């Protein structure tokens, strides 16, 4: 009932907003830092409570984005059940408690909350005497599960080294192990910093698509110290095991150990939403351009009593939605592009690209029609003048367009490949898996020291708030770049469609 009333409110906002004139009739006015700041201030304000999916913060976020997009003449996608929205059914599991006891060579070994985090798939789980197998990265160089894990506890490494982008990220590898019959999967955090982040951001919650594959009955994380202690008790050196796991043909190692795992959880089914809008083309030819960025963040992320409980997500990713909105304003307000252009704000990116995966599996725009998807995420990182990097590069025709457009705007290209490491960490990955050419273009992933500084400080923390210290010069430049890219890819003469 709440969603019905809310949907009516969104429709009313859009109706009123659609009567407003476009901000400019011709040309593309440069995007200003002040314009982006206004959007970020709203979306990252405490009133939006960190934009958590399935919360009142989501309702406020949807109302704001739809209201802004409708002002420019964007319209709902024809045939959508709820105008502007694609419902994304999710299942959230909240861990209430969990215990883990290992028996190694006949001796009991237990870890507390400072060493292990457990989450059950169902309301309760009790698994006894599970054989334990260390599977390294969980898959071999060909991406196939590398050990017999059926009915066992698989202990898996988090990071992708040494295989890089050729190896699925940990969530996908964890699912592959579950598909192979693993009763439980524990992921070893790469280092102490990641362990702290896991403890802080997960909070005992996991979320999956209702329509998605069911994971192992018990999943969780081990701290680096706990993993090394377990390996030591089993007569192995942790560093040596991790080194051995780098081999593409690594087959895992059965520890002389069993595990008793028990969890209790609450399970909540709810619907979140992707926001999808259309800018009808002047000369549609059956091909379309898709701009996307995730609207969600971590919500109320700190425990009661903390000085600041809200992860506001100013940079990640209110800044991306601000740029997405500024791009929509220019493309709708200037000369109308030939092709249809779609704008999508996805949900649950922070929970595993879930909104993007749902769209890719249930497209409201035929995927074959999308000539390119341009994803915008965590864009307020760098100052003006930062070179342009491309995540998802490697297709010559597309790379040539990016190079030409950036050069005409006076931007330099950064082609050292460092940005490639992030290809699986953004929504374009979900679309790329379905054959859609997906790019993330701009300066944020060009200056690695600046990006790493953010990832090591304010990222996924209440400190990611808007202030004058957030650099918006590079974001404004990247917004102009996306306007120009949108115009080329939507021009039937300049870009013939999928090469």
Secondary structure, DSSP 8 states (H G I E B T S, - for coil): -HHHHHHHHHHHHHHHHTTS--S-SSS-----HHHHHHHHHHHTSGGGGGG-TTSHHHHHHHHHHHHHHHHTT-EE-TT-SBTTEEEEEEEEEEEEEEEEEEEETTEEEE--TTTEEEEESSSEEEEEEEEEEEEETSB-TTS-B-S--TTSEEEEESS-TTTGGGS--HHHHHHHHHHTT-SEEEEE-SSHHHHHHHHHHHTTEEEEETTS----SEEEEE-HHHHHHHHHHTT--HHHHHHHTTSTT---EEEEEEEEEEEEEEEEEEEEEEEEEEE--SS--S-EEEEEEE----EE-S-TT-S--EE--IIIIIHHHHHHHHHHHHHHHSS--SSEEEEEEES-STTTSHHHHHHHHS-SS-GGGEEEEEE--S-TTS-TT--BEEET---HHHHHHHHHHHHHTT--B--SSGGGGGGGGSTHHHHHTTT--EEEEESTTT-HHHHHHHHTTTTTSTT----TTS--HHHHHHHHHHHHHHHHHT-TTT--S--
